Amino acid sequence: MRPSLTKERVLMTAGFVLSAILAVYFLRRVDLSEIGPTLASVNLWILSACLLTKGAVLSLGALRSKVFLRPLRRYRFIECFTAILGGYVTNNVFPFRLGELVRIDLLARAGKISRGSTVAVVGLERLLDLISFLVLFALVVPLLAVDLSGDRRLAWLIGLILAALLAVAWFAANPHRFPGVVVFVSRPFSPRIQAWLVQKAQRFVDGLSALRSSRAVAEALALTFAIRFVGMLTIQCWLWAFGLDLPIYAPLIVMVFLSVGTMVPSSPGFIGTFHVAVAYALELLGIDPSTAASVAIAGHFMATVPWTMIGLSVSLPAIRSVWKRSGSGTQRVEPVFRA
């Protein structure tokens, strides 16, 4: 058996085991006989609003992709939306969080541009997501009265993010420098491998072209925080559907816990990790375990099942084309901005 295949199976098994452990832990902490009546009392009309808010989150993500892809090609909204929906469906159906790879491939195919450039675009989006998470985390810490003054790990994380931001901004402003750095690092390799790496490096830097536009950066930041806001509105819909009267900052706390929970490797759809994160956050806010568990179950269902079903019907042909990738490749990128 190939070592890589063995590693993949080990990681997949570990994710499923962790999800199973957390799911059992989640269910054993509550009285199951109370969950049924609580779920039955939910206001389905309010809960169904989550379909709209989730669709809004996906749409805002597609608009953000359009902003970052603008220097490479004028993508249509439906092309970006299909790609982000295909990635979302893949993450909920397959292990290893392959959704990002699927989205990278779908964007490259739709625009006939280099996958290296779409990798850079998706990487920028993840970096903005991490920055927005840290901002929300900074807001939550005082609410929970947590003292992190002596935690060096958080300082290291913030330092690494700032270093990554500075490096990305510098390479975006000086794209001609990046291939030189790649040449220096790849000196031990053969000239053929060096040439291949330099080509990939140039395509990657092309994907950072939007950072040279202050307008594009402002639009991407605004869309990122809009995504977070609509995500918190989704959580508020869960609370309203169960008739819970909590402080206005409750969705913020739940979102931060949920963001941390879904970072943990687990099974497709974040089963177990999603439920424990939501339930624990609500219990900190004074909600009894059975009600918190019911909100987590209903919230997870509305966050994954409806749009996964919609996505399978809309983007399944596009996802299948990724696995049956032709050998023709993609065309070379010709970005608008050049140094």
Secondary structure, DSSP 8 states (H G I E B T S, - for coil): --HHHHHHHHHHHHHHHHHHHHHHHHHHTS-HHHHHHHHHTS-HHHHHHHHHHHHHHHHHHHHHHHHHHTTT----HHHHHHHHHHHHHHHHHSSTTTHHHHHHHHHHHHHT--HHHHHHHHHHHHHHHHHHHHHHHHHHHHHTT---TT-HHHHHHHHHHHHHHHHHHHHHH-TTHHHHHHHHHTTTS-HHHHHHHHHHHHHHHHTTGGGG-HHHHHHHHHHHHHHHHHHHHHHHHHHHHTT----TTHHHHHHHHHHHHTTS--SGGGTTHHHHHHHHHHHHTT--HHHHHHHHHHHHHHHHHHHHHHHHHHHHHHHHHHHT--TT-------S---
